[in-house]
């Protein structure tokens, strides 16, 4: 698989910071804000084709503002 996937990420819906796509353990992908820690849900994948689809799905969730942000005390 091409390791140079490009994503068109909007600014964070909470703080307008920069988001980054993360791949965890070759099975999960999510987007997280580098400033406030807001993040999308984790999506699972099993192969390279599913990885591309999952990555694009979390980017779409991020761009729609569908993120989780844990506030202090929660």
PyMOL Python script that loads the backbone (N, CA, C, O; Angstrom):
from pymol import cmd

cmd.read_pdbstr("""\
ATOM      1  N   UNK A   1       0.842  -1.192   0.000  1.00  0.00           N
ATOM      2  CA  UNK A   1       0.000   0.000   0.000  1.00  0.00           C
ATOM      3  C   UNK A   1       0.879   1.245   0.000  1.00  0.00           C
ATOM      4  O   UNK A   1       1.966   1.253   0.577  1.00  0.00           O
ATOM      5  N   UNK A   2       0.398   2.280  -0.647  1.00  0.00           N
ATOM      6  CA  UNK A   2       1.111   3.551  -0.673  1.00  0.00           C
ATOM      7  C   UNK A   2       1.042   4.176   0.717  1.00  0.00           C
ATOM      8  O   UNK A   2      -0.048   4.472   1.205  1.00  0.00           O
ATOM      9  N   UNK A   3       2.184   4.378   1.356  1.00  0.00           N
ATOM     10  CA  UNK A   3       2.222   4.962   2.696  1.00  0.00           C
ATOM     11  C   UNK A   3       2.115   6.480   2.664  1.00  0.00           C
ATOM     12  O   UNK A   3       2.204   7.124   3.709  1.00  0.00           O
ATOM     13  N   UNK A   4       1.929   7.056   1.495  1.00  0.00           N
ATOM     14  CA  UNK A   4       1.842   8.505   1.370  1.00  0.00           C
ATOM     15  C   UNK A   4       0.418   8.930   1.040  1.00  0.00           C
ATOM     16  O   UNK A   4       0.190   9.695   0.103  1.00  0.00           O
ATOM     17  N   UNK A   5      -0.543   8.426   1.822  1.00  0.00           N
ATOM     18  CA  UNK A   5      -1.933   8.832   1.636  1.00  0.00           C
ATOM     19  C   UNK A   5      -2.061  10.305   2.007  1.00  0.00           C
ATOM     20  O   UNK A   5      -1.511  10.746   3.017  1.00  0.00           O
ATOM     21  N   UNK A   6      -2.775  11.053   1.202  1.00  0.00           N
ATOM     22  CA  UNK A   6      -2.988  12.468   1.477  1.00  0.00           C
ATOM     23  C   UNK A   6      -4.429  12.684   1.910  1.00  0.00           C
ATOM     24  O   UNK A   6      -5.352  12.093   1.349  1.00  0.00           O
ATOM     25  N   UNK A   7      -4.613  13.530   2.907  1.00  0.00           N
ATOM     26  CA  UNK A   7      -5.938  13.791   3.445  1.00  0.00           C
ATOM     27  C   UNK A   7      -6.187  15.294   3.476  1.00  0.00           C
ATOM     28  O   UNK A   7      -5.276  16.073   3.757  1.00  0.00           O
ATOM     29  N   UNK A   8      -7.396  15.692   3.193  1.00  0.00           N
ATOM     30  CA  UNK A   8      -7.791  17.089   3.236  1.00  0.00           C
ATOM     31  C   UNK A   8      -8.545  17.326   4.537  1.00  0.00           C
ATOM     32  O   UNK A   8      -9.773  17.255   4.570  1.00  0.00           O
ATOM     33  N   UNK A   9      -7.801  17.611   5.620  1.00  0.00           N
ATOM     34  CA  UNK A   9      -8.397  17.797   6.941  1.00  0.00           C
ATOM     35  C   UNK A   9      -8.762  19.254   7.177  1.00  0.00           C
ATOM     36  O   UNK A   9      -7.959  20.156   6.938  1.00  0.00           O
ATOM     37  N   UNK A  10      -9.974  19.468   7.644  1.00  0.00           N
ATOM     38  CA  UNK A  10     -10.401  20.792   8.097  1.00  0.00           C
ATOM     39  C   UNK A  10      -9.717  21.080   9.436  1.00  0.00           C
ATOM     40  O   UNK A  10      -9.106  20.188  10.025  1.00  0.00           O
ATOM     41  N   UNK A  11      -9.817  22.306   9.911  1.00  0.00           N
ATOM     42  CA  UNK A  11      -9.333  22.649  11.245  1.00  0.00           C
ATOM     43  C   UNK A  11     -10.200  21.965  12.291  1.00  0.00           C
ATOM     44  O   UNK A  11     -11.335  21.580  12.009  1.00  0.00           O
ATOM     45  N   UNK A  12      -9.666  21.813  13.497  1.00  0.00           N
ATOM     46  CA  UNK A  12     -10.413  21.178  14.589  1.00  0.00           C
ATOM     47  C   UNK A  12     -11.727  21.921  14.825  1.00  0.00           C
ATOM     48  O   UNK A  12     -11.736  23.150  14.892  1.00  0.00           O
ATOM     49  N   UNK A  13     -12.835  21.188  14.952  1.00  0.00           N
ATOM     50  CA  UNK A  13     -14.122  21.846  15.194  1.00  0.00           C
ATOM     51  C   UNK A  13     -14.228  22.497  16.571  1.00  0.00           C
ATOM     52  O   UNK A  13     -15.135  23.299  16.792  1.00  0.00           O
ATOM     53  N   UNK A  14     -13.325  22.174  17.506  1.00  0.00           N
ATOM     54  CA  UNK A  14     -13.372  22.773  18.842  1.00  0.00           C
ATOM     55  C   UNK A  14     -12.449  23.969  18.994  1.00  0.00           C
ATOM     56  O   UNK A  14     -12.852  25.009  19.514  1.00  0.00           O
ATOM     57  N   UNK A  15     -11.194  23.822  18.535  1.00  0.00           N
ATOM     58  CA  UNK A  15     -10.224  24.887  18.812  1.00  0.00           C
ATOM     59  C   UNK A  15      -9.581  25.461  17.555  1.00  0.00           C
ATOM     60  O   UNK A  15      -8.771  26.385  17.640  1.00  0.00           O
ATOM     61  N   UNK A  16      -9.935  24.922  16.390  1.00  0.00           N
ATOM     62  CA  UNK A  16      -9.398  25.338  15.098  1.00  0.00           C
ATOM     63  C   UNK A  16      -7.921  24.947  14.923  1.00  0.00           C
ATOM     64  O   UNK A  16      -7.234  25.475  14.049  1.00  0.00           O
ATOM     65  N   UNK A  17      -7.439  24.015  15.765  1.00  0.00           N
ATOM     66  CA  UNK A  17      -6.074  23.517  15.645  1.00  0.00           C
ATOM     67  C   UNK A  17      -5.933  22.539  14.487  1.00  0.00           C
ATOM     68  O   UNK A  17      -6.887  22.285  13.751  1.00  0.00           O
ATOM     69  N   UNK A  18      -4.745  22.002  14.341  1.00  0.00           N
ATOM     70  CA  UNK A  18      -4.450  21.057  13.263  1.00  0.00           C
ATOM     71  C   UNK A  18      -4.743  19.628  13.694  1.00  0.00           C
ATOM     72  O   UNK A  18      -4.378  19.214  14.795  1.00  0.00           O
ATOM     73  N   UNK A  19      -5.402  18.881  12.820  1.00  0.00           N
ATOM     74  CA  UNK A  19      -5.650  17.469  13.064  1.00  0.00           C
ATOM     75  C   UNK A  19      -4.608  16.615  12.366  1.00  0.00           C
ATOM     76  O   UNK A  19      -3.970  17.050  11.407  1.00  0.00           O
ATOM     77  N   UNK A  20      -4.442  15.391  12.859  1.00  0.00           N
ATOM     78  CA  UNK A  20      -3.506  14.452  12.244  1.00  0.00           C
ATOM     79  C   UNK A  20      -4.143  13.064  12.240  1.00  0.00           C
ATOM     80  O   UNK A  20      -4.796  12.664  13.203  1.00  0.00           O
ATOM     81  N   UNK A  21      -3.941  12.336  11.140  1.00  0.00           N
ATOM     82  CA  UNK A  21      -4.438  10.972  11.020  1.00  0.00           C
ATOM     83  C   UNK A  21      -3.422  10.037  11.676  1.00  0.00           C
ATOM     84  O   UNK A  21      -2.228  10.104  11.385  1.00  0.00           O
ATOM     85  N   UNK A  22      -3.908   9.163  12.568  1.00  0.00           N
ATOM     86  CA  UNK A  22      -3.053   8.196  13.252  1.00  0.00           C
ATOM     87  C   UNK A  22      -3.483   6.780  12.913  1.00  0.00           C
ATOM     88  O   UNK A  22      -4.675   6.474  12.864  1.00  0.00           O
ATOM     89  N   UNK A  23      -2.503   5.920  12.681  1.00  0.00           N
ATOM     90  CA  UNK A  23      -2.727   4.498  12.466  1.00  0.00           C
ATOM     91  C   UNK A  23      -2.122   3.772  13.660  1.00  0.00           C
ATOM     92  O   UNK A  23      -0.925   3.894  13.919  1.00  0.00           O
ATOM     93  N   UNK A  24      -2.944   3.014  14.392  1.00  0.00           N
ATOM     94  CA  UNK A  24      -2.501   2.322  15.603  1.00  0.00           C
ATOM     95  C   UNK A  24      -2.441   0.819  15.381  1.00  0.00           C
ATOM     96  O   UNK A  24      -3.435   0.205  14.992  1.00  0.00           O
ATOM     97  N   UNK A  25      -1.288   0.231  15.626  1.00  0.00           N
ATOM     98  CA  UNK A  25      -1.137  -1.211  15.630  1.00  0.00           C
ATOM     99  C   UNK A  25      -1.573  -1.938  14.370  1.00  0.00           C
ATOM    100  O   UNK A  25      -1.942  -3.111  14.434  1.00  0.00           O
ATOM    101  N   UNK A  26      -1.540  -1.276  13.241  1.00  0.00           N
ATOM    102  CA  UNK A  26      -1.957  -1.880  11.972  1.00  0.00           C
ATOM    103  C   UNK A  26      -3.383  -2.416  11.988  1.00  0.00           C
ATOM    104  O   UNK A  26      -3.720  -3.306  11.207  1.00  0.00           O
ATOM    105  N   UNK A  27      -4.223  -1.881  12.869  1.00  0.00           N
ATOM    106  CA  UNK A  27      -5.625  -2.310  12.890  1.00  0.00           C
ATOM    107  C   UNK A  27      -6.613  -1.170  13.100  1.00  0.00           C
ATOM    108  O   UNK A  27      -7.799  -1.346  12.819  1.00  0.00           O
ATOM    109  N   UNK A  28      -6.178  -0.017  13.579  1.00  0.00           N
ATOM    110  CA  UNK A  28      -7.087   1.086  13.899  1.00  0.00           C
ATOM    111  C   UNK A  28      -6.598   2.380  13.263  1.00  0.00           C
ATOM    112  O   UNK A  28      -5.399   2.578  13.066  1.00  0.00           O
ATOM    113  N   UNK A  29      -7.544   3.257  12.946  1.00  0.00           N
ATOM    114  CA  UNK A  29      -7.209   4.588  12.448  1.00  0.00           C
ATOM    115  C   UNK A  29      -8.155   5.601  13.072  1.00  0.00           C
ATOM    116  O   UNK A  29      -9.326   5.301  13.307  1.00  0.00           O
ATOM    117  N   UNK A  30      -7.646   6.810  13.341  1.00  0.00           N
ATOM    118  CA  UNK A  30      -8.458   7.898  13.885  1.00  0.00           C
ATOM    119  C   UNK A  30      -7.776   9.217  13.571  1.00  0.00           C
ATOM    120  O   UNK A  30      -6.624   9.236  13.138  1.00  0.00           O
ATOM    121  N   UNK A  31      -8.487  10.328  13.788  1.00  0.00           N
ATOM    122  CA  UNK A  31      -7.917  11.668  13.642  1.00  0.00           C
ATOM    123  C   UNK A  31      -7.940  12.329  15.009  1.00  0.00           C
ATOM    124  O   UNK A  31      -8.923  12.217  15.742  1.00  0.00           O
ATOM    125  N   UNK A  32      -6.852  13.020  15.354  1.00  0.00           N
ATOM    126  CA  UNK A  32      -6.763  13.705  16.643  1.00  0.00           C
ATOM    127  C   UNK A  32      -6.205  15.109  16.447  1.00  0.00           C
ATOM    128  O   UNK A  32      -5.309  15.321  15.630  1.00  0.00           O
ATOM    129  N   UNK A  33      -6.739  16.063  17.202  1.00  0.00           N
ATOM    130  CA  UNK A  33      -6.246  17.439  17.185  1.00  0.00           C
ATOM    131  C   UNK A  33      -4.926  17.522  17.930  1.00  0.00           C
ATOM    132  O   UNK A  33      -4.792  16.978  19.027  1.00  0.00           O
ATOM    133  N   UNK A  34      -3.955  18.196  17.342  1.00  0.00           N
ATOM    134  CA  UNK A  34      -2.643  18.354  17.950  1.00  0.00           C
ATOM    135  C   UNK A  34      -2.647  19.363  19.090  1.00  0.00           C
ATOM    136  O   UNK A  34      -1.708  19.405  19.884  1.00  0.00           O
ATOM    137  N   UNK A  35      -3.706  20.181  19.176  1.00  0.00           N
ATOM    138  CA  UNK A  35      -3.764  21.214  20.209  1.00  0.00           C
ATOM    139  C   UNK A  35      -4.633  20.825  21.399  1.00  0.00           C
ATOM    140  O   UNK A  35      -4.178  20.888  22.541  1.00  0.00           O
ATOM    141  N   UNK A  36      -5.884  20.420  21.145  1.00  0.00           N
ATOM    142  CA  UNK A  36      -6.812  20.185  22.258  1.00  0.00           C
ATOM    143  C   UNK A  36      -7.102  18.711  22.519  1.00  0.00           C
ATOM    144  O   UNK A  36      -7.721  18.383  23.531  1.00  0.00           O
ATOM    145  N   UNK A  37      -6.674  17.818  21.640  1.00  0.00           N
ATOM    146  CA  UNK A  37      -6.877  16.390  21.858  1.00  0.00           C
ATOM    147  C   UNK A  37      -8.216  15.847  21.406  1.00  0.00           C
ATOM    148  O   UNK A  37      -8.488  14.662  21.600  1.00  0.00           O
ATOM    149  N   UNK A  38      -9.066  16.678  20.807  1.00  0.00           N
ATOM    150  CA  UNK A  38     -10.332  16.166  20.272  1.00  0.00           C
ATOM    151  C   UNK A  38     -10.020  15.096  19.243  1.00  0.00           C
ATOM    152  O   UNK A  38      -9.033  15.205  18.516  1.00  0.00           O
ATOM    153  N   UNK A  39     -10.860  14.052  19.172  1.00  0.00           N
ATOM    154  CA  UNK A  39     -10.585  12.986  18.231  1.00  0.00           C
ATOM    155  C   UNK A  39     -11.858  12.331  17.723  1.00  0.00           C
ATOM    156  O   UNK A  39     -12.926  12.423  18.330  1.00  0.00           O
ATOM    157  N   UNK A  40     -11.703  11.669  16.589  1.00  0.00           N
ATOM    158  CA  UNK A  40     -12.805  10.894  16.034  1.00  0.00           C
ATOM    159  C   UNK A  40     -12.846   9.544  16.737  1.00  0.00           C
ATOM    160  O   UNK A  40     -11.984   9.223  17.555  1.00  0.00           O
ATOM    161  N   UNK A  41     -13.847   8.777  16.407  1.00  0.00           N
ATOM    162  CA  UNK A  41     -13.881   7.390  16.846  1.00  0.00           C
ATOM    163  C   UNK A  41     -12.764   6.626  16.140  1.00  0.00           C
ATOM    164  O   UNK A  41     -12.262   7.076  15.110  1.00  0.00           O
ATOM    165  N   UNK A  42     -12.377   5.493  16.676  1.00  0.00           N
ATOM    166  CA  UNK A  42     -11.389   4.626  16.048  1.00  0.00           C
ATOM    167  C   UNK A  42     -12.123   3.705  15.086  1.00  0.00           C
ATOM    168  O   UNK A  42     -13.138   3.113  15.454  1.00  0.00           O
ATOM    169  N   UNK A  43     -11.630   3.575  13.871  1.00  0.00           N
ATOM    170  CA  UNK A  43     -12.202   2.632  12.915  1.00  0.00           C
ATOM    171  C   UNK A  43     -11.195   1.518  12.661  1.00  0.00           C
ATOM    172  O   UNK A  43      -9.996   1.760  12.525  1.00  0.00           O
ATOM    173  N   UNK A  44     -11.706   0.299  12.600  1.00  0.00           N
ATOM    174  CA  UNK A  44     -10.867  -0.881  12.425  1.00  0.00           C
ATOM    175  C   UNK A  44     -10.727  -1.238  10.955  1.00  0.00           C
ATOM    176  O   UNK A  44     -11.638  -1.008  10.160  1.00  0.00           O
ATOM    177  N   UNK A  45      -9.582  -1.799  10.601  1.00  0.00           N
ATOM    178  CA  UNK A  45      -9.360  -2.304   9.245  1.00  0.00           C
ATOM    179  C   UNK A  45      -8.538  -3.587   9.322  1.00  0.00           C
ATOM    180  O   UNK A  45      -7.819  -3.821  10.293  1.00  0.00           O
ATOM    181  N   UNK A  46      -8.658  -4.420   8.274  1.00  0.00           N
ATOM    182  CA  UNK A  46      -7.977  -5.718   8.252  1.00  0.00           C
ATOM    183  C   UNK A  46      -6.995  -5.884   7.109  1.00  0.00           C
ATOM    184  O   UNK A  46      -6.179  -6.806   7.125  1.00  0.00           O
ATOM    185  N   UNK A  47      -7.059  -5.008   6.118  1.00  0.00           N
ATOM    186  CA  UNK A  47      -6.151  -5.117   4.977  1.00  0.00           C
ATOM    187  C   UNK A  47      -5.933  -3.724   4.391  1.00  0.00           C
ATOM    188  O   UNK A  47      -6.516  -2.746   4.861  1.00  0.00           O
ATOM    189  N   UNK A  48      -5.099  -3.643   3.372  1.00  0.00           N
ATOM    190  CA  UNK A  48      -4.740  -2.338   2.813  1.00  0.00           C
ATOM    191  C   UNK A  48      -5.931  -1.598   2.212  1.00  0.00           C
ATOM    192  O   UNK A  48      -6.037  -0.380   2.358  1.00  0.00           O
ATOM    193  N   UNK A  49      -6.813  -2.309   1.548  1.00  0.00           N
ATOM    194  CA  UNK A  49      -7.982  -1.647   0.955  1.00  0.00           C
ATOM    195  C   UNK A  49      -8.904  -1.096   2.042  1.00  0.00           C
ATOM    196  O   UNK A  49      -9.384   0.033   1.935  1.00  0.00           O
ATOM    197  N   UNK A  50      -9.153  -1.885   3.084  1.00  0.00           N
ATOM    198  CA  UNK A  50      -9.974  -1.424   4.210  1.00  0.00           C
ATOM    199  C   UNK A  50      -9.295  -0.261   4.937  1.00  0.00           C
ATOM    200  O   UNK A  50      -9.970   0.630   5.452  1.00  0.00           O
ATOM    201  N   UNK A  51      -7.963  -0.273   4.978  1.00  0.00           N
ATOM    202  CA  UNK A  51      -7.219   0.812   5.632  1.00  0.00           C
ATOM    203  C   UNK A  51      -7.486   2.134   4.936  1.00  0.00           C
ATOM    204  O   UNK A  51      -7.727   3.145   5.595  1.00  0.00           O
ATOM    205  N   UNK A  52      -7.446   2.136   3.611  1.00  0.00           N
ATOM    206  CA  UNK A  52      -7.728   3.358   2.850  1.00  0.00           C
ATOM    207  C   UNK A  52      -9.145   3.852   3.102  1.00  0.00           C
ATOM    208  O   UNK A  52      -9.370   5.044   3.311  1.00  0.00           O
ATOM    209  N   UNK A  53     -10.101   2.920   3.080  1.00  0.00           N
ATOM    210  CA  UNK A  53     -11.504   3.279   3.293  1.00  0.00           C
ATOM    211  C   UNK A  53     -11.709   3.816   4.703  1.00  0.00           C
ATOM    212  O   UNK A  53     -12.366   4.841   4.883  1.00  0.00           O
ATOM    213  N   UNK A  54     -11.157   3.136   5.706  1.00  0.00           N
ATOM    214  CA  UNK A  54     -11.300   3.574   7.097  1.00  0.00           C
ATOM    215  C   UNK A  54     -10.674   4.949   7.300  1.00  0.00           C
ATOM    216  O   UNK A  54     -11.240   5.796   7.992  1.00  0.00           O
ATOM    217  N   UNK A  55      -9.511   5.172   6.702  1.00  0.00           N
ATOM    218  CA  UNK A  55      -8.848   6.469   6.843  1.00  0.00           C
ATOM    219  C   UNK A  55      -9.698   7.579   6.242  1.00  0.00           C
ATOM    220  O   UNK A  55      -9.855   8.638   6.850  1.00  0.00           O
ATOM    221  N   UNK A  56     -10.235   7.350   5.077  1.00  0.00           N
ATOM    222  CA  UNK A  56     -11.076   8.374   4.460  1.00  0.00           C
ATOM    223  C   UNK A  56     -12.372   8.581   5.252  1.00  0.00           C
ATOM    224  O   UNK A  56     -12.893   9.696   5.294  1.00  0.00           O
ATOM    225  N   UNK A  57     -12.894   7.530   5.877  1.00  0.00           N
ATOM    226  CA  UNK A  57     -14.097   7.673   6.692  1.00  0.00           C
ATOM    227  C   UNK A  57     -13.842   8.507   7.946  1.00  0.00           C
ATOM    228  O   UNK A  57     -14.682   9.330   8.311  1.00  0.00           O
ATOM    229  N   UNK A  58     -12.687   8.309   8.623  1.00  0.00           N
ATOM    230  CA  UNK A  58     -12.421   9.133   9.810  1.00  0.00           C
ATOM    231  C   UNK A  58     -12.146  10.578   9.419  1.00  0.00           C
ATOM    232  O   UNK A  58     -12.491  11.500  10.159  1.00  0.00           O
ATOM    233  N   UNK A  59     -11.529  10.780   8.266  1.00  0.00           N
ATOM    234  CA  UNK A  59     -11.324  12.154   7.791  1.00  0.00           C
ATOM    235  C   UNK A  59     -12.678  12.815   7.533  1.00  0.00           C
ATOM    236  O   UNK A  59     -12.871  13.981   7.878  1.00  0.00           O
ATOM    237  N   UNK A  60     -13.606  12.090   6.936  1.00  0.00           N
ATOM    238  CA  UNK A  60     -14.949  12.648   6.702  1.00  0.00           C
ATOM    239  C   UNK A  60     -15.648  12.957   8.020  1.00  0.00           C
ATOM    240  O   UNK A  60     -16.296  13.997   8.142  1.00  0.00           O
ATOM    241  N   UNK A  61     -15.527  12.069   9.015  1.00  0.00           N
ATOM    242  CA  UNK A  61     -16.118  12.341  10.334  1.00  0.00           C
ATOM    243  C   UNK A  61     -15.526  13.612  10.939  1.00  0.00           C
ATOM    244  O   UNK A  61     -16.251  14.455  11.466  1.00  0.00           O
ATOM    245  N   UNK A  62     -14.216  13.736  10.857  1.00  0.00           N
ATOM    246  CA  UNK A  62     -13.518  14.918  11.385  1.00  0.00           C
ATOM    247  C   UNK A  62     -14.020  16.182  10.700  1.00  0.00           C
ATOM    248  O   UNK A  62     -14.345  17.170  11.359  1.00  0.00           O
ATOM    249  N   UNK A  63     -14.079  16.143   9.390  1.00  0.00           N
ATOM    250  CA  UNK A  63     -14.480  17.319   8.627  1.00  0.00           C
ATOM    251  C   UNK A  63     -15.935  17.705   8.869  1.00  0.00           C
ATOM    252  O   UNK A  63     -16.303  18.865   8.681  1.00  0.00           O
ATOM    253  N   UNK A  64     -16.771  16.745   9.284  1.00  0.00           N
ATOM    254  CA  UNK A  64     -18.168  17.044   9.626  1.00  0.00           C
ATOM    255  C   UNK A  64     -18.311  17.509  11.073  1.00  0.00           C
ATOM    256  O   UNK A  64     -19.397  17.907  11.494  1.00  0.00           O
ATOM    257  N   UNK A  65     -17.216  17.458  11.837  1.00  0.00           N
ATOM    258  CA  UNK A  65     -17.266  17.890  13.238  1.00  0.00           C
ATOM    259  C   UNK A  65     -17.694  16.805  14.197  1.00  0.00           C
ATOM    260  O   UNK A  65     -18.042  17.099  15.340  1.00  0.00           O
ATOM    261  N   UNK A  66     -17.677  15.556  13.761  1.00  0.00           N
ATOM    262  CA  UNK A  66     -18.083  14.424  14.601  1.00  0.00           C
ATOM    263  C   UNK A  66     -16.881  13.946  15.410  1.00  0.00           C
ATOM    264  O   UNK A  66     -16.253  12.939  15.082  1.00  0.00           O
ATOM    265  N   UNK A  67     -16.570  14.695  16.484  1.00  0.00           N
ATOM    266  CA  UNK A  67     -15.408  14.384  17.304  1.00  0.00           C
ATOM    267  C   UNK A  67     -15.800  14.275  18.769  1.00  0.00           C
ATOM    268  O   UNK A  67     -16.857  14.739  19.196  1.00  0.00           O
ATOM    269  N   UNK A  68     -14.914  13.647  19.513  1.00  0.00           N
ATOM    270  CA  UNK A  68     -15.074  13.491  20.961  1.00  0.00           C
ATOM    271  C   UNK A  68     -14.005  14.344  21.616  1.00  0.00           C
ATOM    272  O   UNK A  68     -12.844  14.324  21.207  1.00  0.00           O
ATOM    273  N   UNK A  69     -14.399  15.087  22.627  1.00  0.00           N
ATOM    274  CA  UNK A  69     -13.409  15.876  23.364  1.00  0.00           C
ATOM    275  C   UNK A  69     -13.693  15.723  24.843  1.00  0.00           C
ATOM    276  O   UNK A  69     -14.761  16.108  25.319  1.00  0.00           O
ATOM    277  N   UNK A  70     -12.753  15.169  25.565  1.00  0.00           N
ATOM    278  CA  UNK A  70     -12.911  14.964  27.004  1.00  0.00           C
ATOM    279  C   UNK A  70     -12.460  16.224  27.734  1.00  0.00           C
ATOM    280  O   UNK A  70     -11.310  16.652  27.629  1.00  0.00           O
ATOM    281  N   UNK A  71     -13.374  16.788  28.457  1.00  0.00           N
ATOM    282  CA  UNK A  71     -13.066  17.986  29.255  1.00  0.00           C
ATOM    283  C   UNK A  71     -12.550  17.560  30.613  1.00  0.00           C
ATOM    284  O   UNK A  71     -12.807  16.441  31.056  1.00  0.00           O
ATOM    285  N   UNK A  72     -11.829  18.439  31.273  1.00  0.00           N
ATOM    286  CA  UNK A  72     -11.337  18.175  32.612  1.00  0.00           C
ATOM    287  C   UNK A  72     -12.526  17.826  33.522  1.00  0.00           C
ATOM    288  O   UNK A  72     -13.555  18.501  33.492  1.00  0.00           O
ATOM    289  N   UNK A  73     -12.376  16.778  34.320  1.00  0.00           N
ATOM    290  CA  UNK A  73     -13.437  16.382  35.246  1.00  0.00           C
ATOM    291  C   UNK A  73     -14.447  15.413  34.677  1.00  0.00           C
ATOM    292  O   UNK A  73     -15.361  14.991  35.386  1.00  0.00           O
ATOM    293  N   UNK A  74     -14.304  15.046  33.403  1.00  0.00           N
ATOM    294  CA  UNK A  74     -15.247  14.101  32.796  1.00  0.00           C
ATOM    295  C   UNK A  74     -14.703  12.709  32.849  1.00  0.00           C
ATOM    296  O   UNK A  74     -15.355  11.773  32.386  1.00  0.00           O
TER     297      UNK A  74
END
""", "prot")
cmd.dss("prot")
cmd.show_as("cartoon", "prot")
cmd.util.cbc("prot")
cmd.orient("prot")
